[in-house]
């Protein structure tokens, strides 16, 4: 991705990502150099994607070692459509609980369990920020 600067989301892409409650698929670069994929909860923050993950887990470790990532969100229903992002990810060092809550509320509403809240407050969670450098879509309904 050398030479590519950050990309902006079109309004169509932004609306699709904001409306989706389907987990995204995050691919990081593993220790062997191959891709490691994971289903993840996410939220938008401007033109970046925020992902919550265990602070000492594989995703966080991989991002610290090599920030190149891919991220996909699709419709899971006909007619199939979605967004594929290539970008650079970093661990947000100054992440606060608001970011985690934003992500959790997208999928759970206000029904966040006390156990999940305790884990987030203990610092056991990290926020991965994905800055897109390339955004592709397929069959995305034009709602503009």
N, C-alpha and C positions, 0 to 999 in steps of 0.2 A: 504494500500500500504506500510505498515511498512516493512522495510527490503529490499525494492526494491530501487535500485539506478537508476540514470538517464539512459535511453535507447538511443541508436543511431538509426537513420533512415538508412535503407539499401538504396542503390542507386536506386532501383526500387521504393521504397516508396517515396524517395526524388523527383524523376522525376515526379511521379504521382501528388504529392502535389504541386510542382512548376508549373506544367502545368494546374492544375485545376483552373477554374474561377467560379466554383460552390461555393456558400457560404458554410462554414462548419457549423456543429451543435455543439454548446458548451453547455454542461450540467454542471451546478454548483449546490452546495448544498444550498437549500433555508432555510429560517428561520425555517420552520417546520421540517427540516431534510430531506425533499424529494427533488428529482431532479427538477431543473428549466432549461428548454432547450430554446435555442435561436439560430436563424440563424445569422451567423457573417461573416464578411469579415476577411481574415487572410493573413499572409505572413510568410515565413520561415526565420529564423535567425539561421543559423547553424542547430543544432538539437533541436531547440525550435520553437514553434508556437507563433506568435504575433497576437493579436486581438485588434482592436480599439473599444472602447465603451465609452458611456457617463461617465464622471468621478464620477458623483453622482448617476448613474443608478443602477438597480438591479444586473446586472452582477458584477460590481465593488464592490458593497456592499457585495455580497455573497462571492466573492473571498477574500476580506479582513477578513471575519469572518471564512471561512473554504476554504482552497485552493484546496481541492480535486475536480478534474474535469474529465470529459470525453469529447472527441472531435472526431467527425466523419466527413469524407469527402467521398462522393460516386460519382459514375459516372452519375447517373440520366438517363442513357441510356443503352440499351442492348449491349453486355452482362454486366449485373450489376456487379460492382466491387468497392472496396473502402478500406479505412484505418480507423481503430478505435484505439484511443489513450486513455489511462488512465494515469493521471499524476497529478502534483501539479502546481497550478497557483499562480502567485504573480502579484501585481500591480507594474509596473516599475516606480519608483519614479523619476528617472532622464530621463524619456522619452523625446525625442525631436521631432520636426516636421518631421525630415527625416523618422522616423519609421512610422508615420501616413501617410506620402506621399507614402512610399513604399506600404503600404496596399491599399490606395486609387487608386494608379496607376494600380495595378493588375486588378481592376474591371472597372475603368473609363478611363484608358489611361491618356492622359494629359488633359482630359475634366473635371477637378475638378472645381465645381462652386465656385464663390466668397463667397457664404454663408457658404459652407463647410470649405473653407480655414479659414474664420473668426472664426468659431466655434473651429477649431483645434488650431488656434493661441491664442485664448482666454483662453486656459487651460481647456475648457469644456470637453475635451476628455482625456481618460486614455488609456494606453497600458497595456493589460494583457499578460504576458509571461507564456506560458504553457511548462513545462519541462516534457517530456514523461517518464513514468516509465514502461509502457507496450505498445507495438505496435502490433496490430493484423491486418491482411489483409484478404480479401475474393476475390477470383477470379481475383486478380490483374494480369494484363498481365505482363509477364516477358520480360522486354525490355532490359535486361542487355546483 
